[in-house]
Amino acid sequence: MALPLDGAVRPYQLSTPGAWRRPDQPIMSRIAYAAAHVVPKVTADNTPGAPADLDWDATLAYRHELWSYGLGIADAMDTAQRGMGMSWPATAELIRRSAAEAASVGGRLACGAGTDQLELADIPSGAAGLTAVADAYREQIATIREAGAQVVVMASRALAAVATSADDYLSVYRALLSQVERPVILHWLGEMFDPALRGYWGSSDIASATETFVRLIEENADRVDGVKVSLLDAEHEVALRRALPAGVRLYTGDDFNYPELIMGDEHGHSDALLGIFAAIYPAASTALQEIDAGDPVRAREILDSTQELGRHIFETPTYYYKTGIAFLAWLNGHQPGFALVGGLATGRSLPHLTRIFVLADRAGLLADPDRAAHRMRVFLELNGIAQ
């Protein structure tokens, strides 16, 4: 086939799929969640501002595919377009449906609780605003708990907008953690993923923000299962991991540096809650199985082989990483059309998506190369590249 590479259309020879395998027993060495995206109906009005109208069969089938490789699923989070096309009512339905499917197969499921039912313009300032944010969190936590899923307390745009100090963040999170029935995962999402979260934890200085974050965890260690940190800073993550109280996990959210963080060092390792795992799940699962089998060298080789793809999908502007994950899912036959809720399928360029095709092929992540090549040819022709 021919691909537009380096400014010219050139012949390209496909590779073969990797020798990936589904586990025959639970993965034990790491807890790993893949953050899954949602698939819209191809006939829906998938334009900016339009309400989400999901293809439930494709959306839930993709989750079963991830579970079949022994991975947990992190649902209703930023990968599922929270605040980027998915309303809270649509998200609540996603949580309930995913939880029912997880129960049917014994799959691990964690779901994000946020505050996106609030309209930012309507939130009062001061103490009343903080109360509104806490109440919104409580509503979503209750929905997830009733569905039977693990709760991930997500970073809140509303809290970032109304909080004026680190103490404001601590007051809201302390109130929530005092009422949870089982330990939760706390999520710190960096501004590269969502610019509205700049200054989270009360400071734009990462060291100061980290001090507040660790203080909260130390005060509530028995109510925190772990923390997911998505700052794309491996050095910071390692330091934070070593500072956490005993028993509190660090779920890496670093889609750039996950191989070294998951493998760890003499002081420990990170578990995983990653958007990139939704794209590389066959390789990720096989790598974790190799750790279980006592072959960390092979595990690292596998993870390293996917890293260039991960860094490309999550390159700046990182906000549009969902586009690449959906494109790869389409190439691999997991959704009928290349579409995302809210028009985000247009968030990346033709050269960017072509590079995803090449890097996925090189990493052995095109499950059926003939099908993937056919879909790529159709996509290129629709974009003016004759085949």
Disulfide bonds with the S-S distance in Angstrom:
none
